[in-house]
Amino acid sequence: MLRTFTAIGLVLSFTMGQAFAHEHEAAHADEQAQLKGIVKNLLKDNDSFVKSHKGSYFKSFTDGQHPRATVVTCSDSRVHTHALDKTPDADLFMVRDIGNQISTAEGSVEYGVHHLHTPLLIVVGHAACGAIKAASGDYAKESDAIKRELDSIKIAKGGDWMEGVKTNVNNQVDYATKKFAEEIKEGKLTVVGAVYDFRNDLKQGQGRLVITNINGESDAAKVKANPLLSMK
């Protein structure tokens, strides 16, 4: 009897093992197919780009770059240059990290200001920022690398999401105005803070880039009245 039960157990274990292996193989095949589709799509889109942009398009920046602005923004996939600039090639020096922070990508920001001499440094936060949500809560279970980046986001715990986004932008502008105080004083640099609002949380239009800070001034009325924002 014992031998019979043992034999049945071995058969069941073997059968279950095979079933698990088949499921694992099927899942792996699905993942590979999905990955192949992503790569194929990227290459297809790039091919379309190549076909629609002849050599003359690249001529002005083949051997060097002269961007008009250094942009510090979030790594979030919902935030991209087409929302800021119709022709971003050689126009925007992009620095991206979680939470659009300067301190976690300081060398890159310095390069834009000191080596490329961009007259504008703009920090762009965005609606529904995951880094802001995480920083305002308990992120103790995150990896050490992620925790290090979240630690430098100084916002209130449990506060309003959009207020956290704006506070972080103001903090980054404050960091930049101190770091590049000499350039600002000499009129070589202006630091701007903004929020890309794809949810229309600020009620100024879905997808609007809302300027919230200019060289450390974050009062809404004073920002709006700044000559920099004059459309004339």
C-alpha angles and dihedrals in degrees: 000000000000091000090051093053090046091052092048090049092052092049092049092047091049092047093048090046091053091048091050091048091051091049090049092050091048092050091048091050090051091050092050091048090051092048091048089052092052093050091045091052093049092050091046092052090046090050089054089050092051092049093049096045116062126197093273090065092064097038097095094055105027093107103027148359132240106178120186095217143024107222123199109192142148126281089233111134091227092065116076141156096253087073090057106032134018090208107032097159108116087349104086125043099209124209114180133183137137110293096010092265128173099201094058092053100027097140092055092049091048090052091056094049102035104031104027092034096216109184091214131056110185125185111204120196121178145212118273093014110185093206091056092048091050094046091052091055140039112303098163092123094058122103119274091251093054092043090054091057094044092048091068093057104094109198136129118278114247094005131143111295099230092042087055090052092051093044091053091050090051090049091052092049089049089051091050096046090055094044094047098031093130093052091049092048091052091049093244095117139034120193117210130185121205144165123224101214110196091160096051091235089149092050095232097112133299110276093017121150102223117199108220105165137028118189091332098316108123102164103123096221094048092046091051091049094050111120088228089073096048111123092206 
